[in-house]
Amino acid sequence: MFDDILGDVNEQQEKIEAKLKEMEILKKSEHGEVEVIVNGKKDIVDITINKQFEDSAELEDLLVLTINEAMKEADGVAAKETQDLLNSIMPGGLSGLFGG
C-alpha cells in the first residue's frame, strides 16, 4: 500500500516540477520601469528594463524589489501545487494534516 502511495507521490512530484518549470510569472515594478519573469521553480527567465536610468542605484533597487516579489509569488504557486498534490494523493481527511 505504502509503495503504491510513494510511487504515486514521486510520479506526481515529477509532474509538478515540470509544470512549475513551464509556468511564467510576470512581475512589474510599480510604474513599469522594470519587468521580471520567473518560472514556478524560481528561475529568472527574463528581465526587461523599460526606462533609461541615470542612477544605477535606482535600477538596482527596482530590480531587487521586483525580483523578490516575483519569487514570493513563485513560492505561493509552488505551495499551492504541492498542497493540491497532497490533497489528491492522501486518503480522505488525511490531507488536512498538512495544512489543507
Backbone as JSON, one array per atom type, in Angstrom:
{
  "sequence": "MFDDILGDVNEQQEKIEAKLKEMEILKKSEHGEVEVIVNGKKDIVDITINKQFEDSAELEDLLVLTINEAMKEADGVAAKETQDLLNSIMPGGLSGLFGG",
  "N": [[0.83, -1.2, 0.0], [1.84, 1.31, 0.93], [4.01, 1.49, -0.78], [2.74, 1.87, -3.22], [1.56, 4.36, -2.75], [3.85, 5.95, -2.33], [5.08, 5.67, -4.84], [3.16, 6.93, -6.43], [3.34, 9.5, -5.33], [5.98, 10.24, -6.01], [5.8, 10.2, -8.82], [3.8, 12.14, -9.25], [5.08, 14.32, -8.11], [7.17, 14.73, -9.91], [5.67, 15.51, -12.12], [4.62, 17.91, -11.14], [6.99, 19.39, -10.8], [7.77, 19.65, -13.49], [5.58, 21.1, -14.46], [5.79, 23.47, -12.92], [8.18, 24.44, -13.89], [7.45, 25.17, -16.45], [5.62, 27.22, -16.05], [5.11, 30.75, -16.15], [5.74, 33.68, -14.43], [4.97, 36.96, -14.34], [6.24, 39.94, -13.15], [5.98, 43.38, -12.51], [7.65, 46.46, -11.87], [6.46, 49.15, -9.77], [5.78, 51.35, -11.48], [6.23, 50.25, -13.91], [8.82, 50.33, -14.88], [10.65, 48.29, -14.76], [10.55, 44.89, -15.66], [10.1, 41.56, -14.67], [10.41, 38.15, -15.32], [9.78, 35.07, -13.91], [9.98, 31.51, -13.49], [7.87, 28.89, -12.11], [9.63, 27.49, -10.57], [11.32, 29.28, -9.58], [13.33, 30.23, -11.22], [14.97, 32.79, -12.94], [13.64, 33.97, -15.86], [13.49, 36.08, -17.67], [14.44, 39.52, -17.89], [13.36, 42.78, -18.27], [14.11, 46.09, -19.03], [12.54, 49.04, -19.05], [13.1, 51.72, -19.14], [15.4, 54.42, -19.34], [18.0, 54.73, -17.12], [19.49, 57.12, -15.07], [20.71, 56.86, -12.69], [22.32, 54.21, -11.4], [21.85, 52.96, -8.98], [19.14, 53.3, -8.47], [18.0, 51.67, -10.45], [19.07, 49.2, -9.63], [17.81, 48.92, -7.12], [15.09, 48.77, -7.9], [15.18, 46.43, -9.42], [15.87, 44.5, -7.44], [13.62, 44.68, -5.69], [11.51, 43.99, -7.45], [12.26, 41.45, -8.38], [12.27, 40.05, -5.93], [9.53, 40.17, -5.29], [8.47, 38.66, -7.4], [9.61, 36.19, -6.83], [8.37, 35.6, -4.37], [5.75, 35.26, -5.24], [6.13, 33.05, -6.88], [6.81, 31.18, -4.92], [4.33, 30.95, -3.64], [2.77, 29.84, -5.7], [4.08, 27.38, -6.05], [3.65, 26.25, -3.52], [0.86, 25.98, -3.53], [0.51, 24.15, -5.64], [1.83, 21.94, -4.55], [0.25, 21.45, -2.29], [-2.15, 20.81, -3.56], [-1.33, 18.43, -4.76], [-0.87, 16.81, -2.46], [-3.49, 16.73, -1.45], [-4.74, 15.29, -3.47], [-3.57, 12.8, -3.32], [-3.59, 11.79, -0.67], [-5.52, 9.72, 1.48], [-9.03, 10.29, 2.06], [-9.64, 13.0, 4.21], [-7.14, 12.89, 5.52], [-5.42, 14.66, 4.29], [-5.68, 17.12, 5.48], [-3.93, 17.11, 7.56], [-1.64, 18.24, 6.65], [-2.01, 20.92, 6.39], [-4.09, 21.46, 4.64]],
  "CA": [[0.0, 0.0, 0.0], [2.68, 2.5, 1.01], [4.82, 1.56, -2.0], [1.89, 2.48, -4.24], [1.41, 5.78, -2.44], [5.13, 6.59, -2.59], [5.24, 5.72, -6.29], [2.27, 7.99, -6.91], [3.89, 10.78, -4.88], [7.15, 10.54, -6.85], [5.33, 10.5, -10.17], [3.1, 13.42, -9.21], [6.07, 15.36, -7.83], [7.85, 14.99, -11.17], [4.73, 16.28, -12.94], [4.56, 19.26, -10.58], [8.25, 20.05, -11.14], [7.71, 20.01, -14.91], [4.56, 22.15, -14.59], [6.34, 24.7, -12.35], [9.23, 24.93, -14.79], [6.8, 25.75, -17.63], [4.86, 28.41, -15.66], [5.82, 32.02, -16.16], [5.15, 34.68, -13.56], [5.45, 38.3, -14.72], [6.11, 41.0, -12.15], [6.45, 44.69, -12.97], [7.83, 47.46, -10.82], [5.24, 49.94, -9.56], [5.47, 52.19, -12.64], [6.55, 49.51, -15.11], [10.18, 50.59, -15.37], [11.35, 47.01, -14.79], [9.71, 43.7, -15.7], [10.84, 40.34, -14.4], [9.66, 36.91, -15.49], [10.37, 33.89, -13.29], [9.09, 30.36, -13.6], [7.39, 28.41, -10.83], [10.76, 26.94, -9.83], [12.07, 30.46, -9.17], [14.42, 30.57, -12.14], [14.7, 34.02, -13.68], [13.52, 33.67, -17.28], [13.75, 37.28, -18.45], [14.38, 40.83, -17.25], [13.23, 43.85, -19.25], [14.24, 47.42, -18.46], [11.75, 49.88, -19.95], [13.42, 53.13, -18.9], [16.82, 54.76, -19.24], [18.28, 55.16, -15.75], [20.67, 57.95, -14.83], [21.28, 56.39, -11.43], [22.29, 52.74, -11.38], [21.31, 52.52, -7.69], [17.68, 53.22, -8.62], [17.75, 50.46, -11.23], [19.37, 48.05, -8.78], [16.74, 48.82, -6.11], [13.88, 48.29, -8.57], [15.39, 45.02, -9.76], [15.79, 43.69, -6.23], [12.24, 44.66, -5.24], [10.67, 43.28, -8.41], [12.64, 40.03, -8.35], [11.78, 39.48, -4.67], [8.08, 39.98, -5.4], [8.25, 37.54, -8.32], [9.99, 34.97, -6.11], [7.3, 35.33, -3.4], [4.6, 34.72, -5.97], [6.52, 31.69, -7.3], [6.67, 30.34, -3.72], [2.91, 30.7, -3.44], [2.33, 28.92, -6.75], [4.65, 26.06, -5.74], [2.96, 25.74, -2.33], [-0.48, 25.56, -3.93], [0.63, 22.93, -6.43], [2.19, 20.86, -3.64], [-0.94, 21.15, -1.49], [-3.09, 20.1, -4.44], [-0.81, 17.06, -4.88], [-1.16, 16.09, -1.22], [-4.93, 16.52, -1.38], [-5.16, 14.28, -4.44], [-2.97, 11.51, -3.0], [-3.91, 11.32, 0.67], [-6.89, 9.22, 1.68], [-9.96, 11.31, 2.54], [-9.49, 13.54, 5.55], [-5.76, 12.97, 6.0], [-4.69, 15.78, 3.69], [-5.74, 18.22, 6.42], [-2.77, 17.05, 8.45], [-0.57, 19.01, 6.04], [-2.42, 22.31, 6.22], [-5.07, 21.61, 3.57]],
  "C": [[0.87, 1.26, 0.0], [3.58, 2.63, -0.21], [4.03, 2.21, -3.13], [1.76, 3.98, -4.01], [2.71, 6.52, -2.75], [5.42, 6.7, -4.08], [4.4, 6.81, -6.9], [2.83, 9.37, -6.55], [5.08, 11.16, -5.76], [6.73, 10.92, -8.26], [4.65, 11.87, -10.22], [4.07, 14.57, -8.96], [6.83, 15.72, -9.1], [6.96, 15.82, -12.1], [4.65, 17.72, -12.46], [5.83, 20.03, -10.95], [8.24, 20.51, -12.6], [6.73, 21.16, -15.13], [5.1, 23.49, -14.08], [7.4, 25.3, -13.27], [8.64, 25.62, -16.01], [6.04, 27.04, -17.31], [5.72, 29.65, -15.77], [5.04, 33.04, -15.34], [5.8, 36.02, -13.91], [5.2, 39.26, -13.58], [6.69, 42.27, -12.73], [6.67, 45.57, -11.76], [6.59, 48.36, -10.81], [4.84, 50.75, -10.79], [5.91, 51.53, -13.95], [7.95, 49.73, -15.67], [10.96, 49.29, -15.58], [10.32, 45.9, -14.82], [10.59, 42.48, -15.5], [9.9, 39.16, -14.63], [10.45, 35.8, -14.82], [9.43, 32.72, -13.56], [8.71, 29.9, -12.2], [8.48, 27.78, -9.98], [11.72, 28.03, -9.37], [13.35, 30.67, -9.98], [14.04, 31.86, -12.84], [14.74, 33.68, -15.16], [13.9, 34.88, -18.12], [13.67, 38.52, -17.55], [14.33, 41.87, -18.36], [13.31, 45.19, -18.51], [13.62, 48.39, -19.46], [12.04, 51.37, -19.81], [14.94, 53.29, -18.88], [17.06, 55.3, -17.84], [19.57, 55.96, -15.69], [21.45, 57.39, -13.65], [21.18, 54.87, -11.37], [21.74, 52.22, -10.06], [19.79, 52.39, -7.76], [17.3, 51.96, -9.39], [17.98, 49.22, -10.36], [18.27, 47.84, -7.74], [15.45, 48.26, -6.73], [14.0, 46.82, -8.95], [15.25, 44.12, -8.54], [14.34, 43.56, -5.76], [11.36, 43.81, -6.15], [10.98, 41.79, -8.42], [12.13, 39.38, -7.07], [10.28, 39.24, -4.71], [7.74, 38.8, -6.31], [8.56, 36.22, -7.61], [8.93, 34.6, -5.06], [6.09, 34.72, -4.09], [4.9, 33.3, -6.44], [6.43, 30.73, -6.12], [5.22, 29.97, -3.49], [2.36, 29.71, -4.45], [2.82, 27.5, -6.45], [3.94, 25.45, -4.53], [1.57, 25.24, -2.69], [-0.42, 24.26, -4.72], [0.96, 21.73, -5.53], [1.0, 20.47, -2.78], [-1.97, 20.4, -2.31], [-2.65, 18.65, -4.63], [-1.14, 16.25, -3.63], [-2.65, 15.78, -1.1], [-5.38, 15.41, -2.32], [-4.65, 12.89, -4.08], [-3.45, 10.94, -1.67], [-5.34, 10.82, 0.74], [-7.75, 10.3, 2.34], [-9.72, 11.72, 3.99], [-8.07, 13.69, 6.03], [-4.98, 14.14, 5.42], [-4.68, 17.0, 4.59], [-4.58, 18.25, 7.4], [-1.63, 17.92, 7.94], [-0.99, 20.43, 5.72], [-3.48, 22.51, 5.17], [-6.44, 21.9, 4.0]]
}
